Amino acid sequence: MTLQEAISARHSVRQYLEKPIETEKITQLQALIDECNREDGLHLQLVISEPKAFAGGMAKYGKFSGVSNYIAVIGPKGEDEKLGYYGEKVVLLAQTLGLNTCWVGLSYKKQPDQYQVLEGETLVAVISLGYGANQGTPHPQKKGIEHFCHVEGAMPEWFRQGMEAALLAPTAINQQRFEFGLTNGNQVTAKTRFALTPYAKLDLGIVKCHFEIGAGKENFVWA
């Protein structure tokens, strides 16, 4: 499965089977996490066989069950966009490995003995991880691409493909509060629109990851 295929196949999954993740898949996930942390000074951490974070009332309220693996999305304070971008890279790799995931902002209980949060860092979210009891359900897309972007002149096909991938990205409460722009042929901007959620910057990083894969990094530069 390619990353573009993973974007189409990925849906948020909240119920998981009691099936352990194979060692070779854990190794691949950890390798990417290590690479992401080195590349941009983050502190993403993979937590395996730890069911307590999703054993309480908040998890049940969020309809989570069977979660015993997750990624702690940790990094320097104020770097939510980077954390969303790199966290989604791990999400898409997991999808290519036949695993399921869900970004989780509130429906879990912090377990500080299972991961490390250094001074100046913050835990902004976790990502549940494992073999889903189902493959999740896609959200219907009510608004077209043009609602989420502004393009000078005709829209290039690569930009359209990037937007299609961005619209498949997970966002808090499925709000999709983002806007892309294209100027000077290949200069792309991405920003948040007004949103009543503390996860707007995290979401922006996630959708930028999707756009980059869909559009092809060789076709544009971030402005």
N, C-alpha and C positions, 0 to 999 in steps of 0.2 A: 504494500500500500504506500503510495506517495503522500507527501504532505498535503498536496491539493486534494487528494482523495480523502485524507483524514479530516480535512476541514468540512467536507460534505457529510462524512459519516459520523462526526462527533456530535453528540447531544448530551446534555447534562443528565447524569444518572445518580440517583439517591439510594437505591437499594442494591446491595451487593451479596454475592454468594460467599460461602465460607470455603473459598478456594485460594490457597496460597499463591503468591506471585513467584514464578520460577526465578532461580538465581541468575540466569543469564539475562533476563529482562531487568531485574534489579540493577545488575551491573551496567547495562546500557543507560538506564535512567540516571544512575548516579554519575556516570561519565559526563552526560550532558549537563547535569546540575553543576558539577565541578567546573565545567567549561564556562557556563553562564556566570557563575560566581567570580571566576578569574577575569572574565572579559569586562565586567562592569562593576566590580566591587560589591557584589550582593552576598547574601548569606542564606540562600534557599537550602532547605534541608529535607531529606527523605526519611520518613518515619515508617517503619515496618512492624507489623504485629503489635499494634498499640490500640486497643479498642476503647479505652476510657474517654477519649476526646468526644466520641459520638455515642456515649452510653447514657447521657442525661436527658432531662426534659427538653432542653433546647433542640437537641438532635431529633427527638421524637416529634416535636412541634414542626420541625423542618422536613419531616417525613423521611429521615435518614434511617437506614438499618443495615447491619452487617458490615459497617465500615471499620476496618482495623489497620488500614494503611492510608497515609496522606503525605502531602508535601507541605511543610511549613514555609509560608511565603514571607521571608524575613529579609530586611535590608535597611540601609540608612534611612532615617526619617526624611520625608519629603521626596523620596524616590519611587513613589507609587507607580508612575508610568513605566519606569524600567522594570519594576517587579511584575507588572502585568504583561509586558512584552516578553520577558524571559520565562515567566511562569507558563505562558501559553505555548511557548516552544516545547516545554516539557509535556504539557497536555497533549500536544499533537504527536509527539514521539510515542507517548503512551497509547494513543489511538492506533498508530501503525503497528504496535506490538500486540494488539488485540485486547487492550485494557480499556476501562471506562473511567471517567473522571467527573468532578463537579467542583466549580469554584464555590467556596463557602465563606461568607463574611461574618455571620453571627451564630449559625446553628451548630455550635460546637463549644466544648469547654476547654479552656487553655490547659496545657499539660507542660509546665515549664521544666520539668525534669526530663522531658523527652527531646528537647532541642535547646539550642543556645541562642539567647538574645543578648548581644553585647551592648555596652554603653553607646548611646547614639543610634541604636537600631530599634526597629519596631516590627512586630508581627501584624501584618495587615490583613491576612486571610490564610486559609488553608485550602488545599485541593484534595478532595477525597479521591482514592485510587484503588482499583481492583477490578475483579470480574463482575460486571453488572448482572443483576437478575434479569435485566432487560437492556435494550440499547437506547433507551430514552425516546423522547418525543420531540420532533421539530416544532418550533413556534411558527405560526403562519406570519408571513411577511406582508403587512398591510400597506406599506408605503414603498414606492419605487426608488431606484437609485438616485434619481434627480433630487429627491427630497434631502439627501444627505451630502450633496456635493455642489460645488460651483466650478465650472470649467470654462476657460477662455476658448471660444471656438468649438469645433467639433470634438466630441469625446473619443480619444484613441481607444482601440480595443483593449490594450493592456490596462488602461485605467478602469475601464468597465469591468474587466475581470478582477481587478483589485477590489473594486467596490462590492462586487458580488461576494467575494470572500469575506470582506469586512462585515457585510450584513449577516453572515453566518456565525459571527463571533459571539460568545456569551457576554452579556452585560447585566449589571445589577437590575433585578426586577424587569429584565428585558426592555429597558428604557431606550437603548440606542441613542444616547445623547451625545452624538459626535457629528462632525462635519469635515469633509475633505475638500481641498481646493487644488486646482491645476493651473499653473501659469507658466509662460515662457516655454511651452512645449513639454517640459519634463520636470518642472519643479513642483513638488507636492507638499501641501500643508495639511496638518490634521489638528483639530482643536476640539475641546468639549463645548457643548451647548449648556445652557442653564439646566441643572439637574438637582433634584432634591435627594441626593444620595452622597455619602462620603466616599463612594467608590468610583467617582467620575474619572479621576486620573488613572486609576488601576484599569478601568474599562478601556480608556484611550490606548493604553499600552497593548492591551489584548487585541483591539481592532487593528492597530498599526501592524502587529505581527501578522495577522491574517491578510491585510492589504498587501504587505510586502511579498508574501508568498504568492498570492494570486496575480499580482501585477508583474512580478519578476524584478529583482533588485537592479538588474542591468538596464532597466528601461527608465529609471527616474532617480532623482535625488530628493532627500527631505529638505525642505526650505525652512 
